[in-house]
Amino acid sequence: MMVVLGITATACGGSDDSGSTGGGKQSTVQGEAKAGGSMTMLAVQDSASLDPFKAASVAVADEPRLAALYDPLFYIDAADNSVKAHLGESLATADNGKTWQLKLRPGVKFSDGTPLDAQAVKFNWDMHAKAETQSQHRQIAAGLTSKVVDPTTLEVTPLGMPNAQLDRAIAIDLTYIASPASLAKGPDEYRNKPVGAGPFKLESWTRGSQQVYVKNENYWQKDKGLPKLDKLTIKNVPDVKQQYNTVNSGGADVFLSSDNATISQAEKAIGVVQRSVDGGQMIQFNMTKPPFDDLRARQAITLALDPAGIPKTLSNGYVPAKGYFAQKSPFFDPANVQANPDKAKAKQLFDDLEREGKKVEFTYLLPQNPSSVKVAEWMQTQLAEYKNVSMKLEPLEIGAYIEKYALRKDFQAMLFQQWLVDPEPLAFNNWFSKSPTNFVGWNNPAVDGALVAGRSSTDPAARKAAYSDLMKAMVADLPLWTYAESSIGVLFNKKVTGVVQYNTGVFFMDRIGLK
């Protein structure tokens, strides 16, 4: 078998639908943007860093900035969920994932004039793999070796086992490439003065306030009239209601949100392109520490909370989840869904633990943003109805939050937000027993087998069976509990056009612009 990923057209604007594993839709018919002009985008937080290693590659966090600075090598198309080429030209395996060959477009240069060639890609990936880089994508990079064949060709070999889904891992985790000349100057340089081959360059950065980007005059698609914009300003506005009101009134142009109530509101008044994927909003339990090293404590918490109560009480538009996979996902299995809420059973479990002297007292780690805190406070109120349970909230700035759970694994329970266009590579990274990013400490041989099976096959039926086994074990062991399905919307005012999503909901920065 050969899996080949070929070069694809990158049309400007158009009326691309935003489909996905969970279903998607585009609420606004769009045309091609005009050349020139400036745009203001709103973001929930400032960047801690602007390099591909530590910046948060999430559509509602840093990925729009990464897209502006670097452009993706490969990406997952929102229309059909397939992996396609952008800065890359092709990515192929002829031996079921034992080896892959990556081809680059010839002649692409970084904004500093140096070539984006095979050696540059290898340099970036080797840096991801080094422990001292502290890359959020280290696991993927450390799990492969690469060899430069010629200036536009890289031979890539997964370590340990074949990976028939490596193209998805590259499109998600290793797709943004920085100039090696910039990286060689050290982290103070590349984190604050990034150099990529994307449609924009960073002109200024006022910490805690805004970043200003200007057109890359040497952009590799300049002959196509890209990027459309001359200038992009990204301002920090943490509150989603303020974001919406600012865009609706014309004070800004575009923002990304996972708040379904805001997305629904925008569909009626402004413009929306929406992508629904797997994952969502969830509680992750540290299975290695009290009280959640006891399955009964995890069961009690999940049975005490009703996902439907969150949108009913908070009017946040959340779609109550049945499990880790969305109900419209091809991987959803109705035979393996989370238990329905059961207050009597929850009380019994809390009481049983109390009789054994086991207190269900825990701190809940979460990002410091208003919507997340409101949901956590709702949970706190629900649990207050029971004896022998106490939930303390610990909201942190995003950088401190990531450091605490990801680097130190210092949590009892935590809010985890995840958006997946495919179970690979994140499901494997999250729960394979030997994975360094298995933060919850889940160790189940059946899970390991399911994850390997899902990674090793390209057959849809075999993968569906593998992830059905994963869900069966997840429901039984409860390493996490998903309470809201995942959706990402690009919300914009009536001046904006050319919004085309990819990956988990970020949009191409080269073609967005003004009507």
N, C-alpha and C positions, 0 to 999 in steps of 0.2 A: 504493500500500500504506500502511496505517496500523498502526503498532505501538502498542498502548495497554496501559498498566500501570494497573490499577484498584485501588481501595481494597479491602483484604482484612481479614477478621476476624482478630483476634488473641486466639484462645481461650486460656484459662489451663490449663496442664497438658495433659491428654489423653495419647493414646498415639501421637503423631506419629512416623512412621518417619523415620530420617535417611538418606535416599538421596542419591545424588550421581552425578557422571560416572563415578566409579570404583566405584560400589556402596557401600552403607552399611547399617547395621543398628542397631536399638535392642534392647539386650539385656534391658531391664527394662520391664515394663508399668507405666505410671505413672498416677497420679490427680492431681487438683487439690490444690495445697498449701493448708494452713490459713492463716488470717490471723495474722500476728505471729511473734515469735520472732527469734532471731539465728542467723547461720551464719558459719562460718570457712572461707575458701577459701585454698588454698596456691598460690603462684606461684614460678616458678624464679628470679625476680629482682625487684628493686625497679624502680620506674619512674625513668627519667631525667627524664621530663616527663609531665604529664597533659593536655596540650593536643592537639587533633586534628592538629596539624602535625608534631610531632616524636615523639610517642608511637608505639610500634611496633604497628601495626594487625594483629597476628598473634594467633591464638587462644591460643597458649601463652605469649604475652608480655603486651602491654598491652590487647588488645582487650576482654577482660572488664571492665577498668576503664573503658574508653571507653563500653562498652555501659551500664554502671551510671550513668555521669555524663551521657551525652548522648542515648542511644537512637538507633537508625538512622533516617534519612529513608526510605531504601529498603534492601532486603536481598535476598539470594539465598536462596530457600527450600531447605532441606536435603531436603525431600520430593521435589520435582520439578525443582530447579535453575532455576526461573524467578525473575525479579525481581518483588518484591512491595512494596507500600507499607506504611509504618508511621507515622512522623510526617508523611510526605508523603501525598498523596491519589491522585495519578496522575502519570504521566510518559509522554508520547506524542510520536510523530513521524508526520507525514502525508506526508513527502517523502523517505523512505528515509534518514533520518538527517542531512539538511541542516540542519534546525532541530528543536528539541524544546520542548515546553511542560511545565513542572513546576507542579503544583498542590499546595498545602499544606493540611493540615487547618486550619480556622479556629479561633481562640481558644487555640491552644497557647502557653504562656508558659514562659520559662526560670525557674529556681528563684529568680532575683532579681526576678521580676515583670515583666520586659520581654518584649515579644512575639517569638515565633519566627515571623517573617514572611518574605516574599520578600526584603526588604532585608537581613535578618539572614543569609540563605543567601548572597546576593551578597557581603556583607561578608566572610564566611568564605572563600568561594572566591577572591575578589580577594586576600585575604591569602595563601592557599596559592600563588598565582601569583607573588608578589613574591619576588625572589631573597633579600632580607634576612631573610625569615621562615625560610628554610632548611627548607621543608616537604618531607617525604618524598613528598608527592603533588603536587609543583609541576608535573610534566610534564602531568598530566591537567588541572589548573586553568588552566595557561598555554595549553593547547590549545583553550580555548573562551572565548567572551564571553557575558555574561548581561545581560539587561535586565529591570528590574522593570516588569511590566504593571499590577499592582494588588497589594494587600497579600498575597494568597495565590497570585499567579501570577508565574512567572519564565520568560522566553523565553531559551532556551539555544541558542547556535550554535557548533558545532565549527569550528575554524579549519583551513585547509589542505585538508581533504578531508571529505566526509560521514562520519558515524560511526553506522552502524546498530546498534552495540553500546554506545552511550554510556550507556544505562541500567545496564549492568553495571559500567562504570567508575565511575559515581556511587555505586552500591551498595557497591563495594569501597573506593574511594579518597576519596570526598567525602561520605560519609554521616553523619558526626558533626559537629554544628553547635554552636559555643560562643556564649555571649552576647556580642554586640558591645560592650555596656557593660563587660564584663570585659576583652575583648581590647583595648579602648581604653586600659586602665590599664597596658599594657605586659607584656612576657614574664615578668618576675618575678612578676606577679600571676597571669596566666592559666596559667602552667606549674605553679604551686604552689597556687593557690586557684581551681581551675576552676569555671566556672558553666555548666551545661547544662540541658536539659529532660528529663533521664532520670529513672529511678525513685529514684535516690539522690543525696545530696550528700556531699562529703568533709567529715568532721568533724575528723579529725586524721591526721597523717602523721609517723611516726617513721622517719627516714631509715635505710635499710638493714635495717629490721625489719618494719614493718607499716603499713597504711593502714586507717582505720576510716571506714565510710560509714553514713549514717543515712537513713531514708526521707525522700523529698521529699514533704512534706505537700500540695504543690500540683501533684502529678504529673497529667498530662493524662488518665490512665486511673484516677484515684482513685475515680470512680463505679463502676468495675468491681471495686473492692476490690484494686487493684494499687498499688504492689508488694505482694507477699505478706509479705515480711520487713520487720521494723522496723530491723534492723541487719545490716551485712555487714562482716566483718573479713577483709582479705587479708594473709596473712603470707608472708614470703619463706623458702622452703625449696628450695635449689638441687638437691638430690639426689632423683632420682625414686623410689628405693627408700625413702627416708625419707618422702617424700610419701605413698606407698602405705601404709606401715606406720602413719603417723599417722592417715590417714583410716580405715583398717581397724580401728584400735583405738578410734576415736571421739574422738581428740584434735583432729580437724578434720573437715570435712564433704565437701569437694569439691575436685578439682583437674583440670586439663587436661593431657594428655600425648600426645606423638607416639611414645612408646616402645611398640612393639607387644607386646613381652613382658609389660610391665606391664598393658597393656590386656587381654591374654589371661588374665592372672592375675586381674584384677579381675572378668572375666566369670564366673569360677567362685565368687567369694567375696562380691563387693559388687555395685554397680550400674554399668552402662556405657551411654552413648549414644555411638555411633561414627559418624564421617563419613570416608569415603575419597575422596580427590580426586587430581587430577593434580599433577605436579611431584615433590617429594620431597627426598631428601638427595642432594646432587650436589657434584662438584668443578667449579668454574669456572676456566678458564685465561685469563690475561691474554695475548691474542694480539698485543699490541703490544710486549711486553718479552721478552728472553731468559729462560729457554730456550724458552718456549712460543710465541714468534713462528715457530717451526719446527714444522710439522704432525707431523713424525716424533717429536718429544718428547712431544706430546700423545698420539699413538698408542701410544708405548711405555709411558707411565704406565697408560693404560686397559687395554692388553692384559696388563700385568703383574698387575693386580688382578682378583680374582674376586668379584663382588658376593655370591655364595652363601657365600663364606668368612666374611663378617662375622657373620651370625646363627649360623653353625656354630661359630665360635670364641667369640663374645661372648655367645651366647644372648640377644640383644636383640630377637628376634622380627622383625627387618627382613624385608620381602618384597623379594627381589632384583629390581631394575628391569631392564626391557628397553629403556627409553628415557624421554624426558621425559613421555610420556603413559602412564598406568597401563594395564595389560593389559585391564582391564574398561571403559576409557574409550571413548566413541563416536569419539574422535579417534585411537585407537591403530591403527596400520597394521603388520601383521606382516611386510610386505615391507620395512619401513624400521626395523630395530631395531639396537641397538648390537652391535658385534662381540663374539663370545665371547672369553673370556680365552685367550691364546696365549703361553705363556712363551718358547717358542723364537723367535717373531716379535719379542717384546718385547726379548729379548737381542740379536737381530740389529740392531734399531733403535738400542739403546743403544750397541752396538759401532760401528755406522756413524757415529753422531754423535761418538763418541770419536776415530775416525780423522780426522775433520774438525776436531778441536780444539774441539768444542762440548760443554761440560760441562752435564749436566742437574742443576744444583744450584739448589734453589729453597726459598723459605720458604712455608709453608702457613698462611694466616690463618684463624682460626676463633673462634667464641664460646667463652668460658671457662666451659664446663659439663662435668661429669664424663662424660656419655655421648658427647658429641662428641669429647672428648679421647681417650677409649678407642678410638673408631673410627679417629681419626687416628693413634694409636700403632700400631694393627694395620696400617694402610697403610704406616707407616714400617718396620715389621718385614718386611713382604712385599717392599718395594723394596730392603731391605738385602741381599737375595739376589743383586742384580745389581751389576755394575760400572758406573761412570760415571753414577751417580744418587745424589743426596743430598737428603733431605727434612728440613727443620728446621721445627718447629712454633712458631707464634706465637699462643697463646690470649689473647684480650683480653676485658675486660668489654664487654658488648653495645654500650654507647654508643661506646666507643673503636673497637670492631670496625666498626660502621656508618660512623663518621666516616672511618676509614682507607680502606675500599673504596668507599663511596658518594660521599664528598665529595672525597677526595684521589685516588681510583683508584690507591692505592699498594699493589699486591699483585702477586705472580706467579701464585699459585694460591690458591684459597680454598674453604672450605666454604660452600655456599649452600643454604639450606633454603627451599623455596617450596611453597606450597599454593595450588592453582588450582581453582576450581569451573568455570572456563571459560578458554580461552586469552586472552580479552580481559579486562582491558587489559594484563595483565602481559607476555605474550609479545611484544606490539608494543613495549612500553616497554623490554624487555630487549634486543631484537635488531634493531630497525629501525636502519639504519645511521646516521641522523641523530638518533637519540634520545639525549638527555643522560644517560639511565640505561642505556645500552649500555656497561656497565662493562668488558666483555671486549674491546671494539674489533672486533667482528665486522662485516664489511662485504662483503655478498654480494647482488648485485642480485636473484637468484632468491628470496632470503629476503625482501627488501623487497616483492617482488611478492606472495609468499604471505601476508605479514602484512597488506598492504592488502586483498587479496581476502577474508581471514578477517574483517576489520573491516567491510568494506563490504556484506556479505551477511547475511541472516537465514535463508537456505536451508541446511538441515543438510547436504545432499549437497555443496553448493559449499564450505561451510566445512570439511567433512571432507577434501575434495580439497586445499584450501589448506594445511591443517595436515599433510597427508601430504607435500606438497612441502617444508614446513618441516622435517619429520623427516628427509627424504632428505638435505637440505643439512646438517642437524645431525650426522648420522652420518658424512658425508663430511668436514666441516670440523672437527668436534670442539671447538667452543667450550666445551663442558661434557660431563661424563660423569655420568649419574644412576646411583647404586648402590642406592638403596632407595626403594620406592614410599611415598607419603604417606598418613598416616592420623592423624586427630585424635580422641581419645576424651575425653569428660567422665566422670570416675570419681567415684563418690560413695557414701557409706555408706547404710545401710538407713533412715535417718531422712529422707532427702531425696527429693523428688519434684518434678514440674513442669519437668524439664530438656528444653528444646527448642532444638536447634541451628539456626544460620543462617550464612551466608557460609562461611568455611572451617572452621567448627567451634565458634566462640564460641556461647554460649547466651544466650537472653533473660533479662535480670536481673530483669524485672518479675514473672515468673511462677514462678521457682524458689523453693522454700520447704520447709517441713517437713510430714511426713505428719500 
